[in-house]
């Protein structure tokens, strides 16, 4: 029996195979093509931070560099207030194709999931966090006339007067508050948390002695330090700061070992983007953060560059979430 296809049949089979090959090549090429054509319109970077602060300055620096690299307008849209929920809601309702990005900090990604009983977002489902923009470590700050000469003095006074020594921050759940809670836990002390509306009021109260101490960054506490109204007792980092080499680490100042308090910002895209587009955005932002001019700008804010692979950063966020979650549960702190 002759099973060889006839000429018309062979042509149909050949055509079908050719179309299948074209479709397969198209499927393989489409992610690359999507990345090559991105962005196809103006891009918006939504930020929960007000105009004029350090996080806003970094976002605008990145936006300017991306605009030049992409040949499209990249604008920063400030949506401050509401614990960052206003900005997050705008992002969730925005473009899902990568033309809307969002800046988030460690509180949004690592602390709030444990702090709030109900959140208007899900970190795993609503964000694909690409990379960190920067990080900053905090100092123990006291007034220049303070009786405390080192961190050991604060610990001794706190143990002698349980619940009476006070420290401050600007809200419940921010890095300064949670870092201070971690300090209490590590030293076995109990202190009073005083909340201020503005960071200026907070560090002014430290300078006048109304507050015993406060954790502060080079950006937030720096102006009063440079004015000679604050002293930096210790640096809550793994080693001394390159910018403040005379300030000891917390352990060197008589505090707990390996005591680290950081703040950091990251940038995220909507989940579900083609991997090639996600990687293009990540690499282009990484490139925007490189170069000496960015490093110089970071110094003015007291920020540090935070180079890391995506896998390493994902694990870092998980570790930070665990660390914040532990201290929040131990301190029995919660928000509705």
Helices and strands as residue ranges (DSSP letters): H 7-37, E 43-47, H 54-70, E 74-78, G 82-84, H 85-92, E 100-105, H 106-106, I 107-111, H 112-115, H 123-126, E 128-137, E 139-143, H 151-160, E 166-169, H 175-187, E 192-195, H 199-208, E 214-216, H 222-226, E 230-235, E 262-269, H 275-288, H 292-301, H 310-331
